[in-house]
Amino acid sequence: MSLKDVREKIQNIDDQIVELIAQRTNLAEDVLEEKKKEGIGIDDEEQREIVLNRMVEAATERNLDAGAVKQIYEILIEMNVERQRELSGKGKLQP
């Protein structure tokens, strides 16, 4: 397999990752609606810890850098929380 072939495979994976991030972020509206029904605030620290712990464990099982995976998921969670804030009209205040 040539370097070009490997890079094409990586590009395909990268495209899939971005699509999955979009799908994950698009679920923010559904999450927000369910949180409203259950009386849960947008910032759900308990769920954040559950997700982070689950992904650190998954990374460890796959011999990946668990710290790096945790950082990625912290970003993904923040993207989702920010989207929920936007949807609820509680977005970040502009300076």
N, C-alpha and C positions, 0 to 999 in steps of 0.2 A: 504494500500500500504506500502510495506516495504521500509526501507532506501535504500536497494540495488536497488529496482525498481525506486525510485526517482533519485538515482544517475545515473542509466542507461538512464533515460529520459533526465537528464542534459547533459550526455555525447552525446546523439543524437543531442541535440540542439547545443552543442559546435561544433560538427562535421559539422552541417549545417551552423553555423556562419563562420567557417573557409572556407567552400566551397563558401559561398557568398562573403567573403573577396577576395578570389582568382578570382571569376568572376568579381568583381568590379575592381580589379587591372589589370586584363587582358583587360579591356576596355581602358586602358591607351593609347594603340596604336591607337585606333579609335579616342580618344579625341585629341591626338597629331596631327593626320592627319587633323582633322577638324579645329583645332587651326591654323595650317599652312595655310589652305585655307582661313581662315578668318583674317589672319594676327595678331593673338593673341599670346602673349608670353606664355611660359610654366607656369609662376607664374601669375595666374589670381585671384587677390585679391577680385575682385567684386564677382566672382563665389564662391570663398571660403566663403565669408560672407553670401551669399545666402544659401549655403548648411548648414553652421553652424546654421544660424537662423532657417532654416526649421527643422533641427533635434532637436534643443533646444525646439522649439514649440511642435514637435511630442512627445518628452520626457515629457514635462510638461503635455500634454493632457493625457498621460498614467501614470501620477504620479510617474515618474522616476526621479532620480537625474539629472537634466538638466546639471549641471556642469560636471558631470562624462561623460554623453553622449557627451557633447561638446568636452571633452578631447579625447574620443574615435574617434570622427570624425576628429579631428585635426590630429590624427595619421593616420587615413585612407587616408585623403587628402594628407598628406605628403608622404605616401607610393606611391600614384598614381603620384604625382609630381615627385618623385624620379625615378619612372619607366619611365616617359616621358623623363626625362633627360637622362637616360641610353639609351633609344631608339633613342634619337636625337644625341647621342655622347657627351652629355654635363653632364656626370655623375659627382659625387663627386670626387674631387681630393684626391688621396691617400697621406697620410703624408709621 
